[in-house]
Amino acid sequence: MQSVLDQSFRDLELIIADDASSEDVEGLVKGFSDPRVRYVRRQINGGAAAARNTGVAQARGRYIAFQDSDDLWLPGKLERQVALLESQPPQVGGVTGAKILYGRDNNYRYGVGKVAYAPAAGRWMTLDEDQLRRSLLENRISLQNALFRRASLPPEPLFDELARANEDWEFTVRLTQYTKVHEDPEPVVFSYILPGSVSQNTRRSVMGTIRILRNNRVIYDRYPREQSKMLYKIGTQLWDLGKRRAAARIIMKSLKSRPENALRFAGRCVRIKFRQLKTSS
């Protein structure tokens, strides 16, 4: 909250969506004597997607930004992104930046003292590319890194409340059907990865990815290559979770449009077996 209220861009409202927490969130919020703060409590815990939908429904501004309870906006984040968004053509409905991640490195090794820059430096998303195609396989938008024109957002509710992970990615797939996003490499958020972070829960992540496919089946049918890659990704993750029957069914489905996935999966099994043999020896 303090990292938002301390922003150099002052014309904002800060809506705290309390997702039926057992902690005294309201008491903490009342400790801020800033008239820009508003508090709303949900009666039933619904997860991150439901809390965000509640906050958006309460918002009155032309722009929408998000903040998570374990992250910090860096100084100047909002001022920079408002200026960036206002400088873009009307077909650009959002801007997104990078974040500094404390708790893992760029190779996804987790632990105290490890630091990463995300998304990884490389080919930035451009306005002239097919951003929807890219979003079908890769989520370039962390919500706390972004700022959106409210008029450019998909119809509400913005987030799938049945998803307990990757709901931001599912939102990105729908967002890029409506508008373009300008990606800026400047870090705007400092983010902490804690031991219980949803990002480390593989099972939730897989279920969230399945919901992306289900909710956007018509779009994925238009992009068979991306659909096949997503099916393969889900299948291998289910395999690693021990869900071998479901994994085999999904991987076989991915082979219909991309038979080369069979070779990829076979090679992957050989590598896993080799590692197991090496460990046992």
N, C-alpha and C positions, 0 to 999 in steps of 0.2 A: 504493500500500500504506500509506504513512504517513498519508494522509488518512482511511483506514478505521480504522487502529489508534488514531488520535488522537480518534476519536469519543467524545463524552461517555457514550454508551451502551456499556458495557464488555463485556457478556455476549454475545460473538460469537466465531465461528470464521471465519478468513480463509483461503479455499482458493484457492491459486494454480494455475490450470490452464495448464501450459506446453504449447502446441500444437506440439510437436516443433520448437521454435525452434532456430536455429543459434547464437543468443547464449547466454551462460552465465546463464540465468535462475535455475537452482538455486543458483549461487554468490551471486547477488544476494539471493535469498530467505534464504539462510543468514546473511546479514548482519543480519537482524532476529532478535534473541534473544527474541522474544515467543512464549510457548507457544500462543497462539491461532492461529498461522500453520501451515498445512499445505500441502505441495507435492505436486502430482501431475503427472507428465509423460506426455503422449501420445506414442506411438511413431511415428505417422504424422500429418502436418499435415492437419487437416480443416476449418479455418476457424473463424469465430466461433461458429457454431451448435454444432459438434462440441465445441469447448472448453467452452462453457456447459453442454452436456449432461453432460460429464465432471465439471464442478464440482458440478452439482446432484446427480448420482449419489453423490458423496462427502459431501454435506451431511447434518448430523444435527439441525439446528435446526427449530423450528416455523415460522420465517419464512425467506424466501429474498430476498436482494437481490443485485444485480449491479453490477460495476464494470469499466469498460474501462481498458485500459492507458494511454490518453492523456487521461483525465479525472480530476478531483479532486472528491471529496465535500466539500461545504461543512461547516463546523463545525455540529454539532447536527442534521445530516441524519437520522441513524438514530434518535436520541431523539425527534425530532419525529414521524417517520413511525410508529414503534412506538406512540406515544401516540395518534396519529390512528387507526391501524388497530384498536387495542384499544377505541376509543370508538365504532366503527362496529357496526351490526347484523351478525348472522352471515352474511347474504347478500352482504356486502361482503368480497371476498377479496383486495383489493389497494388500495393508495394510490399515487398518482403526483404528482410535483411538476414544477416548471419548471427550466430550466437557463439559465445565461448562456453564450452561445456566442462564443468569440473566433476570428475568422477569416472571418466573413461577417456581413452586416447583415440586417435583416428583409426586404429585397427580394432576398435570395439572391445578392447581389454579394459575391464572395469576394476576400479580400486581407488583408494584414497591417494591424492596427489597427482593422479593422471588428468591431463587436460587435452581437450580437442577443440577444433574449429569446425562448425557445422552450418550449412552443408559443406562437404569437403570442397576445397578450392579446385576449380577445373572449369569445365564448360558451363558458363552461366546460362540460365534460361533467358531467351531473347523474345522480343515481341513479334518477330517475323517467323518464328517456328510454330509448329503445331503443338501448342502447350497442352491441349487435351491429350494428345497421343503420349506425350511425355509423362503426364500426370497418371496415366493408367498403370505405369510401371514404377514411378518414382514420385515420392512426395517431397517437393521442394519447399513446402510451406510449413514452418512451425508457427502456430497461431500467435504466440506471444511475440514473434518477430515481425508481424505484419500489421498493416493498416489498410482498411477497405472503405470504399465509398458504399454507403448503405444502399443507395439506389442501384448498385451493380450486383448486389448479392443475389443468390438463388432464392426461391420462395421459402418462407419459414414453414416449419422449423428447419433451422440450418443444419443441425447435427442429428445423426441417427442415435436415438436414445437407447436402442437395444444393443449398441456396440459398446464394449467396455475397453476397447483399444482401437487405435487407427481410425477413430472417428474424424480426426482432422484430415487424414488422407482421403476418406470418403467425401468429406466436404470439398476438398480441393478438386476432385474429379468432377463434381457438379459445378463448382465455381468456374472452372475453365471452359465449361460449356456456355457460359453467359458472358464472360469478360476476359480481358487479358491481364496479366500480372507482370509488373516490372520488378526484376530481381536486382538488388543492390548488395554488393559484397561486404559493405561496412557492417561490423558487428554492432548490434543494438541491444543485446540481451546477455546477461550472465546467468547461466542455468546450472543447477545442481542435480546430479543423478544420485539418488539415495538408494540404499539396499532394497527398499520396497517399491521402487519406481515401477509404474506400469510398463515402461519401455523394456524392462528386463523380464517381463512375464511372457514367455514364448507362447504358452497356450492361449492367453488372451489376444496376443498379437495375431496368431493364426486365425482365430475366430473373427477378429475384426477384419482381416483381409478377405475372408470368405464373404462377409457381409458387403464389402466393397463390390465384389463380383456379382452378388445377388441383386443388390440395389441398382446396379448399372449394367444389367445384362444386355440391354438393347445397344448400349454404347460399345461394350466389349465385342458384340457380334459384328460391329462395323470395323473393328480392329482385331482380326483373328490372330495376328502375330503376337500382339500384346496380351490377348486373352490366353493364348497357349503358354506364354512365359509366366503369367500369373498362376495358371493352373499348376505348372511345374513347380513353381516356388512353394505353393501351398502343399502340394504333394510331398515334397522333400521335407518340409517342416513337420508334417503329420508323421512321416516315416521316422524322423528323429524323436518324436514324442511317443513312439511305440504303437501308433495307430496304423499298422501296416496294411490292413485290408482297405480302409478308406483311402490311404495314401496311394496304393496300387491302382485303385479305381480312378482317382483323379489324374495320376500320371499317365495312365493309358488314354484318358480323354485328351490330354495335352498332345499326345502323339498323332492325333488325327490330322492336325494342321502342321505339326513340326516333328516329323519322324526322327530328326537328329537328336531329339531329347532322350531317346532310348540309349544312344551312345553316351550322352552326358550322364545319365543316371547309372549306367553300367560302370563307367569310369569312377563315379562317386562311390559306388558300393565297393569297388576294388580298393580305393584309397582308404575307406573306413576299415575294411578287413585288414589291410596292411598295417594300419595304425594299431588295431587290436592285437595282431600277431606280434608286432614290435613291442607293445606294452607287456604282453604276457611272457615274452622271452626275456 
